[in-house]
Amino acid sequence: MSGKDEKKRVMITLNKDVFEKLERLSKETGLSKSSLITLCINEQKKA
């Protein structure tokens, strides 16, 4: 298995507003919350 495919489980704490936005985006896009967070982090790395 390559390092890129390796996944780690994490636990995070979000305030209620951020969690609700994440849930809404997940439902609107059909992406998992994990995928959305990963996309945001990868986009931030590009900036």
C-alpha positions in Angstrom: 0.0 0.0 0.0 1.4 3.4 -0.9 1.6 6.2 1.6 -0.9 8.2 -0.3 -3.6 5.6 0.1 -3.0 5.2 3.8 -5.7 6.8 5.9 -5.8 7.7 9.6 -8.9 8.1 11.7 -9.1 11.4 13.7 -11.5 13.0 16.1 -12.1 16.7 15.8 -14.3 19.2 17.7 -16.2 21.8 15.7 -18.4 24.6 17.0 -22.1 24.1 16.2 -22.2 26.6 13.3 -19.2 25.1 11.5 -20.6 21.6 12.0 -24.0 22.6 10.5 -22.3 24.2 7.5 -20.2 21.0 7.0 -23.4 18.9 7.2 -25.2 21.1 4.7 -22.3 21.1 2.3 -22.1 17.3 2.6 -25.8 16.9 1.7 -25.6 19.5 -1.1 -22.5 18.1 -2.8 -23.0 14.4 -2.0 -19.5 14.3 -0.6 -18.6 12.9 2.8 -17.6 15.2 5.6 -14.2 13.6 5.5 -13.9 14.3 1.8 -14.9 18.0 2.2 -12.4 18.6 5.0 -9.7 16.9 2.9 -10.6 19.1 -0.1 -10.4 22.2 2.0 -7.0 21.3 3.5 -5.6 20.5 0.0 -6.9 23.8 -1.4 -5.3 25.7 1.6 -2.0 24.0 0.8 -2.2 25.5 -2.8 -2.8 29.1 -1.5 
